[in-house]
Amino acid sequence: MGVLYDAELDGQVQNIGTSGFLYQSNKLMYDSGSRTLWHSLTGAPVIGKLALSDLRFKQLPLTLTTWGDWLAKNPKTKVLDIDTGFDRNYRNLNKRGSAYYDYFNSSDWLFPTFQTNGALNLKDRVLALNYGNSPKAYSLEALQETPVVNDTLGGQQLVITFNPLAEAARTYERADHNFTPTQDPDVVLDEDGVQWRVQETGLTKSDGTETLARLPGQVSYWFGWVAFHPDTELFGKIAAPTP
């Protein structure tokens, strides 16, 4: 899981680090200038000099996918070296190379939140969007059944494309189009049957004459998202807080 933000804030590029603190089971990051703590899920300040300000980190698009699928499409990708200088066996740890392998493959959570919602299982993964202060969650399980979703959220027309094998969800502007899936998860059809390519930078018409911009979004555990967005809409129904 991850969220990508533009490091520029109020005209200055910030040096951001992880504080080690958690709030509602989500990490707090800090900026080295004001030492303010920021919530990693919302990009909002929570404690410190800028806590009462209207400043927010701008969220950017991010893709959670498999290394194989990504490398096949982006063969010149640079990747962080596992030789970090720290004494941790990244390659063989827990037999899968992940410090959190056991946690990712368990239905349990480590640190409960103030509120939950039983509409989904705690650790079901959702594509989490919030445009115009209108939060909505699309479970990856639901997207397996509906790999292309045309929607409008907070006044923003959008289309979600989902690659079932790589479990990669991407969101784009829709611009009044209505898209349908094809057998190729990297190709969708518009209402006129014209092909569009699913790319990281945008949804591009087959003749290259038009590109619809990528929109920000993140994949989150259900419990983490609903803890901060208890009124979130859930794809297919409204999520009501569990008593």
MARZA-31439 format. One record per residue (C-alpha): residue in one letter; x, y, z. Coordinates in Angstrom, 3 decimals, m for minus. Example, Ala and Ser with C-alpha at 12.3 -4.5 7.8 and 13.67 -1.06 7.14 Angstrom:
% MARZA-31439
<zapa res="A" px="12.300" py="m4.500" pz="7.800"/>
<zapa res="S" px="13.670" py="m1.060" pz="7.140"/>
END
This chain:
% MARZA-31439
<zapa res="M" px="0.000" py="0.000" pz="0.000"/>
<zapa res="G" px="1.231" py="3.515" pz="m0.635"/>
<zapa res="V" px="0.240" py="7.092" pz="m1.340"/>
<zapa res="L" px="2.211" py="9.414" pz="m3.634"/>
<zapa res="Y" px="2.403" py="13.159" pz="m2.945"/>
<zapa res="D" px="4.076" py="16.127" pz="m4.568"/>
<zapa res="A" px="6.805" py="17.162" pz="m2.106"/>
<zapa res="E" px="6.293" py="20.859" pz="m2.905"/>
<zapa res="L" px="4.272" py="22.666" pz="m0.277"/>
<zapa res="D" px="3.490" py="26.383" pz="m0.290"/>
<zapa res="G" px="6.115" py="26.974" pz="m2.977"/>
<zapa res="Q" px="8.909" py="25.035" pz="m1.274"/>
<zapa res="V" px="10.074" py="21.461" pz="m1.748"/>
<zapa res="Q" px="9.895" py="19.673" pz="1.597"/>
<zapa res="N" px="12.179" py="17.024" pz="3.029"/>
<zapa res="I" px="9.737" py="14.395" pz="4.282"/>
<zapa res="G" px="10.382" py="11.516" pz="6.668"/>
<zapa res="T" px="8.434" py="8.938" pz="8.625"/>
<zapa res="S" px="7.883" py="9.860" pz="12.268"/>
<zapa res="G" px="7.249" py="6.345" pz="13.569"/>
<zapa res="F" px="3.944" py="7.539" pz="15.039"/>
<zapa res="L" px="0.565" py="6.065" pz="14.124"/>
<zapa res="Y" px="m2.884" py="7.643" pz="14.149"/>
<zapa res="Q" px="m5.858" py="5.348" pz="13.605"/>
<zapa res="S" px="m3.396" py="2.686" pz="12.453"/>
<zapa res="N" px="m1.971" py="4.951" pz="9.745"/>
<zapa res="K" px="1.523" py="6.415" pz="9.679"/>
<zapa res="L" px="2.297" py="10.062" pz="10.347"/>
<zapa res="M" px="5.026" py="11.676" pz="8.268"/>
<zapa res="Y" px="6.889" py="14.888" pz="9.112"/>
<zapa res="D" px="8.536" py="17.737" pz="7.265"/>
<zapa res="S" px="12.038" py="18.642" pz="8.402"/>
<zapa res="G" px="11.377" py="22.406" pz="8.179"/>
<zapa res="S" px="8.454" py="23.019" pz="10.526"/>
<zapa res="R" px="8.556" py="19.542" pz="12.141"/>
<zapa res="T" px="4.816" py="19.294" pz="11.586"/>
<zapa res="L" px="3.290" py="15.816" pz="11.542"/>
<zapa res="W" px="1.224" py="14.995" pz="8.447"/>
<zapa res="H" px="m1.225" py="12.216" pz="7.864"/>
<zapa res="S" px="m0.027" py="9.876" pz="5.130"/>
<zapa res="L" px="m3.543" py="8.888" pz="4.037"/>
<zapa res="T" px="m4.981" py="12.394" pz="3.635"/>
<zapa res="G" px="m1.917" py="14.640" pz="3.199"/>
<zapa res="A" px="m3.264" py="16.938" pz="5.925"/>
<zapa res="P" px="m1.305" py="18.343" pz="8.912"/>
<zapa res="V" px="m2.340" py="16.962" pz="12.287"/>
<zapa res="I" px="0.165" py="18.141" pz="14.932"/>
<zapa res="G" px="2.696" py="20.963" pz="14.913"/>
<zapa res="K" px="3.263" py="24.456" pz="13.601"/>
<zapa res="L" px="1.130" py="23.989" pz="10.474"/>
<zapa res="A" px="m1.605" py="21.871" pz="12.061"/>
<zapa res="L" px="m4.252" py="24.617" pz="11.871"/>
<zapa res="S" px="m3.336" py="25.698" pz="8.350"/>
<zapa res="D" px="m5.210" py="24.904" pz="5.154"/>
<zapa res="L" px="m2.076" py="23.413" pz="3.582"/>
<zapa res="R" px="m2.331" py="19.980" pz="2.033"/>
<zapa res="F" px="0.102" py="17.854" pz="0.088"/>
<zapa res="K" px="m1.123" py="17.320" pz="m3.478"/>
<zapa res="Q" px="m1.806" py="13.671" pz="m4.200"/>
<zapa res="L" px="m0.424" py="12.185" pz="m7.428"/>
<zapa res="P" px="m1.388" py="9.035" pz="m9.382"/>
<zapa res="L" px="0.171" py="5.775" pz="m8.210"/>
<zapa res="T" px="m0.070" py="2.208" pz="m9.511"/>
<zapa res="L" px="0.073" py="m0.838" pz="m7.261"/>
<zapa res="T" px="0.874" py="m3.788" pz="m9.517"/>
<zapa res="T" px="3.149" py="m6.772" pz="m9.929"/>
<zapa res="W" px="6.828" py="m6.311" pz="m10.688"/>
<zapa res="G" px="6.515" py="m8.593" pz="m13.706"/>
<zapa res="D" px="3.688" py="m6.611" pz="m15.293"/>
<zapa res="W" px="5.407" py="m3.288" pz="m14.623"/>
<zapa res="L" px="8.810" py="m4.393" pz="m15.931"/>
<zapa res="A" px="7.289" py="m5.802" pz="m19.120"/>
<zapa res="K" px="5.786" py="m2.392" pz="m19.919"/>
<zapa res="N" px="8.641" py="m0.297" pz="m18.508"/>
<zapa res="P" px="11.888" py="m2.228" pz="m19.157"/>
<zapa res="K" px="14.108" py="0.776" pz="m18.371"/>
<zapa res="T" px="12.686" py="1.194" pz="m14.868"/>
<zapa res="K" px="15.121" py="2.065" pz="m12.085"/>
<zapa res="V" px="14.519" py="0.163" pz="m8.861"/>
<zapa res="L" px="15.756" py="0.712" pz="m5.304"/>
<zapa res="D" px="18.741" py="m1.489" pz="m4.530"/>
<zapa res="I" px="18.140" py="m4.001" pz="m1.740"/>
<zapa res="D" px="21.756" py="m3.494" pz="m0.635"/>
<zapa res="T" px="20.879" py="m0.593" pz="1.678"/>
<zapa res="G" px="23.742" py="m0.944" pz="4.105"/>
<zapa res="F" px="21.389" py="m2.066" pz="6.851"/>
<zapa res="D" px="21.453" py="m5.549" pz="8.348"/>
<zapa res="R" px="18.228" py="m6.928" pz="6.889"/>
<zapa res="N" px="17.905" py="m9.860" pz="4.511"/>
<zapa res="Y" px="15.385" py="m8.354" pz="2.103"/>
<zapa res="R" px="15.721" py="m11.190" pz="m0.388"/>
<zapa res="N" px="14.883" py="m14.126" pz="1.874"/>
<zapa res="L" px="13.023" py="m12.583" pz="4.787"/>
<zapa res="N" px="9.852" py="m14.594" pz="5.514"/>
<zapa res="K" px="10.631" py="m16.538" pz="2.319"/>
<zapa res="R" px="9.005" py="m13.789" pz="0.222"/>
<zapa res="G" px="11.388" py="m10.861" pz="0.696"/>
<zapa res="S" px="8.897" py="m8.727" pz="2.601"/>
<zapa res="A" px="9.191" py="m7.510" pz="6.180"/>
<zapa res="Y" px="5.385" py="m7.452" pz="6.332"/>
<zapa res="Y" px="4.654" py="m10.721" pz="4.558"/>
<zapa res="D" px="2.882" py="m12.261" pz="7.568"/>
<zapa res="Y" px="0.801" py="m9.118" pz="8.117"/>
<zapa res="F" px="m0.193" py="m8.815" pz="4.467"/>
<zapa res="N" px="m1.320" py="m12.434" pz="4.434"/>
<zapa res="S" px="m3.298" py="m12.291" pz="7.666"/>
<zapa res="S" px="m6.867" py="m11.108" pz="8.198"/>
<zapa res="D" px="m5.860" py="m9.516" pz="11.511"/>
<zapa res="W" px="m4.787" py="m5.934" pz="12.135"/>
<zapa res="L" px="m2.124" py="m4.772" pz="14.583"/>
<zapa res="F" px="m3.612" py="m1.488" pz="15.819"/>
<zapa res="P" px="m7.402" py="m0.997" pz="15.908"/>
<zapa res="T" px="m9.060" py="2.247" pz="14.787"/>
<zapa res="F" px="m11.714" py="4.311" pz="16.542"/>
<zapa res="Q" px="m14.439" py="3.142" pz="14.186"/>
<zapa res="T" px="m14.952" py="0.340" pz="11.716"/>
<zapa res="N" px="m17.501" py="m0.641" pz="9.115"/>
<zapa res="G" px="m18.653" py="m4.172" pz="8.442"/>
<zapa res="A" px="m19.600" py="m3.578" pz="4.804"/>
<zapa res="L" px="m16.300" py="m5.265" pz="3.853"/>
<zapa res="N" px="m13.746" py="m7.345" pz="5.709"/>
<zapa res="L" px="m11.222" py="m5.275" pz="7.660"/>
<zapa res="K" px="m8.323" py="m5.924" pz="5.303"/>
<zapa res="D" px="m10.160" py="m6.081" pz="2.013"/>
<zapa res="R" px="m8.271" py="m3.880" pz="m0.414"/>
<zapa res="V" px="m10.067" py="m0.977" pz="m2.041"/>
<zapa res="L" px="m9.262" py="1.616" pz="m4.662"/>
<zapa res="A" px="m9.855" py="4.760" pz="m2.595"/>
<zapa res="L" px="m10.827" py="8.026" pz="m4.302"/>
<zapa res="N" px="m11.851" py="11.412" pz="m2.950"/>
<zapa res="Y" px="m12.797" py="14.196" pz="m5.356"/>
<zapa res="G" px="m14.744" py="17.259" pz="m4.284"/>
<zapa res="N" px="m14.858" py="15.932" pz="m0.703"/>
<zapa res="S" px="m16.854" py="12.940" pz="m1.949"/>
<zapa res="P" px="m14.965" py="9.819" pz="m0.828"/>
<zapa res="K" px="m15.681" py="6.501" pz="m2.513"/>
<zapa res="A" px="m14.157" py="3.041" pz="m2.268"/>
<zapa res="Y" px="m14.098" py="0.381" pz="m4.970"/>
<zapa res="S" px="m13.150" py="m3.052" pz="m3.643"/>
<zapa res="L" px="m10.603" py="m4.871" pz="m5.791"/>
<zapa res="E" px="m12.844" py="m7.935" pz="m5.554"/>
<zapa res="A" px="m15.700" py="m5.973" pz="m7.155"/>
<zapa res="L" px="m13.346" py="m4.649" pz="m9.835"/>
<zapa res="Q" px="m12.425" py="m8.232" pz="m10.710"/>
<zapa res="E" px="m16.053" py="m8.618" pz="m11.824"/>
<zapa res="T" px="m16.343" py="m5.113" pz="m13.335"/>
<zapa res="P" px="m12.887" py="m4.207" pz="m14.716"/>
<zapa res="V" px="m14.073" py="m0.932" pz="m16.290"/>
<zapa res="V" px="m16.201" py="1.476" pz="m14.266"/>
<zapa res="N" px="m17.615" py="4.741" pz="m15.621"/>
<zapa res="D" px="m18.504" py="7.029" pz="m12.742"/>
<zapa res="T" px="m18.864" py="10.627" pz="m11.552"/>
<zapa res="L" px="m17.545" py="11.615" pz="m8.142"/>
<zapa res="G" px="m17.701" py="15.091" pz="m6.640"/>
<zapa res="G" px="m18.453" py="16.505" pz="m10.087"/>
<zapa res="Q" px="m15.445" py="14.717" pz="m11.612"/>
<zapa res="Q" px="m16.226" py="12.360" pz="m14.491"/>
<zapa res="L" px="m13.903" py="9.382" pz="m14.263"/>
<zapa res="V" px="m13.242" py="5.913" pz="m15.582"/>
<zapa res="I" px="m11.503" py="3.150" pz="m13.648"/>
<zapa res="T" px="m9.618" py="0.412" pz="m15.485"/>
<zapa res="F" px="m8.548" py="m2.755" pz="m13.702"/>
<zapa res="N" px="m6.095" py="m5.439" pz="m14.749"/>
<zapa res="P" px="m7.335" py="m8.614" pz="m12.975"/>
<zapa res="L" px="m4.054" py="m10.542" pz="m13.315"/>
<zapa res="A" px="m1.805" py="m7.749" pz="m12.039"/>
<zapa res="E" px="m4.569" py="m6.417" pz="m9.720"/>
<zapa res="A" px="m3.701" py="m2.924" pz="m10.956"/>
<zapa res="A" px="m6.368" py="m0.204" pz="m10.791"/>
<zapa res="R" px="m5.967" py="3.121" pz="m12.597"/>
<zapa res="T" px="m8.263" py="6.146" pz="m12.758"/>
<zapa res="Y" px="m8.593" py="8.631" pz="m15.622"/>
<zapa res="E" px="m10.705" py="11.583" pz="m16.679"/>
<zapa res="R" px="m13.687" py="10.420" pz="m18.718"/>
<zapa res="A" px="m14.728" py="13.558" pz="m20.665"/>
<zapa res="D" px="m18.296" py="12.342" pz="m21.383"/>
<zapa res="H" px="m17.070" py="9.048" pz="m22.846"/>
<zapa res="N" px="m18.440" py="5.682" pz="m21.763"/>
<zapa res="F" px="m15.869" py="2.923" pz="m21.891"/>
<zapa res="T" px="m16.209" py="m0.854" pz="m22.021"/>
<zapa res="P" px="m13.570" py="m3.561" pz="m21.462"/>
<zapa res="T" px="m11.902" py="m5.819" pz="m24.022"/>
<zapa res="Q" px="m10.068" py="m9.113" pz="m23.610"/>
<zapa res="D" px="m6.875" py="m7.073" pz="m23.332"/>
<zapa res="P" px="m6.841" py="m5.301" pz="m19.919"/>
<zapa res="D" px="m4.647" py="m2.575" pz="m21.425"/>
<zapa res="V" px="m7.236" py="m1.646" pz="m24.063"/>
<zapa res="V" px="m10.750" py="m0.223" pz="m23.609"/>
<zapa res="L" px="m13.401" py="0.804" pz="m26.123"/>
<zapa res="D" px="m15.358" py="4.043" pz="m26.154"/>
<zapa res="E" px="m19.023" py="4.403" pz="m27.123"/>
<zapa res="D" px="m18.055" py="4.428" pz="m30.815"/>
<zapa res="G" px="m15.975" py="1.271" pz="m30.580"/>
<zapa res="V" px="m12.680" py="3.179" pz="m30.798"/>
<zapa res="Q" px="m9.742" py="1.660" pz="m28.906"/>
<zapa res="W" px="m7.921" py="3.536" pz="m26.122"/>
<zapa res="R" px="m4.653" py="2.402" pz="m24.551"/>
<zapa res="V" px="m4.293" py="2.196" pz="m20.771"/>
<zapa res="Q" px="m1.015" py="3.932" pz="m19.913"/>
<zapa res="E" px="0.582" py="5.370" pz="m16.786"/>
<zapa res="T" px="0.471" py="8.943" pz="m18.085"/>
<zapa res="G" px="m3.065" py="8.817" pz="m19.441"/>
<zapa res="L" px="m5.741" py="6.990" pz="m21.394"/>
<zapa res="T" px="m4.712" py="7.479" pz="m25.019"/>
<zapa res="K" px="m6.828" py="7.146" pz="m28.155"/>
<zapa res="S" px="m5.472" py="4.576" pz="m30.598"/>
<zapa res="D" px="m4.651" py="7.213" pz="m33.228"/>
<zapa res="G" px="m2.845" py="9.352" pz="m30.653"/>
<zapa res="T" px="m5.090" py="12.374" pz="m31.186"/>
<zapa res="E" px="m6.457" py="12.519" pz="m27.623"/>
<zapa res="T" px="m5.254" py="11.623" pz="m24.151"/>
<zapa res="L" px="m7.378" py="11.669" pz="m21.015"/>
<zapa res="A" px="m5.406" py="12.643" pz="m17.923"/>
<zapa res="R" px="m4.580" py="10.238" pz="m15.119"/>
<zapa res="L" px="m6.290" py="11.008" pz="m11.806"/>
<zapa res="P" px="m4.893" py="10.416" pz="m8.299"/>
<zapa res="G" px="m5.993" py="7.432" pz="m6.276"/>
<zapa res="Q" px="m4.636" py="4.847" pz="m3.887"/>
<zapa res="V" px="m5.140" py="1.256" pz="m2.868"/>
<zapa res="S" px="m5.871" py="0.985" pz="0.833"/>
<zapa res="Y" px="m7.101" py="m1.500" pz="3.356"/>
<zapa res="W" px="m10.801" py="m0.998" pz="4.007"/>
<zapa res="F" px="m10.314" py="m0.399" pz="7.733"/>
<zapa res="G" px="m7.713" py="2.301" pz="7.079"/>
<zapa res="W" px="m9.840" py="4.185" pz="4.555"/>
<zapa res="V" px="m13.145" py="4.037" pz="6.416"/>
<zapa res="A" px="m11.511" py="5.154" pz="9.683"/>
<zapa res="F" px="m10.975" py="8.596" pz="8.132"/>
<zapa res="H" px="m13.938" py="8.536" pz="5.763"/>
<zapa res="P" px="m16.816" py="6.965" pz="7.712"/>
<zapa res="D" px="m19.326" py="8.448" pz="5.264"/>
<zapa res="T" px="m17.562" py="6.954" pz="2.241"/>
<zapa res="E" px="m19.646" py="5.604" pz="m0.584"/>
<zapa res="L" px="m18.900" py="2.016" pz="m1.477"/>
<zapa res="F" px="m19.038" py="0.944" pz="m5.108"/>
<zapa res="G" px="m22.480" py="m0.603" pz="m5.548"/>
<zapa res="K" px="m23.905" py="0.650" pz="m2.249"/>
<zapa res="I" px="m23.598" py="3.175" pz="0.573"/>
<zapa res="A" px="m21.350" py="2.136" pz="3.440"/>
<zapa res="A" px="m23.104" py="2.712" pz="6.760"/>
<zapa res="P" px="m21.037" py="2.635" pz="9.988"/>
<zapa res="T" px="m21.377" py="m0.551" pz="11.987"/>
<zapa res="P" px="m23.003" py="0.127" pz="15.391"/>
END
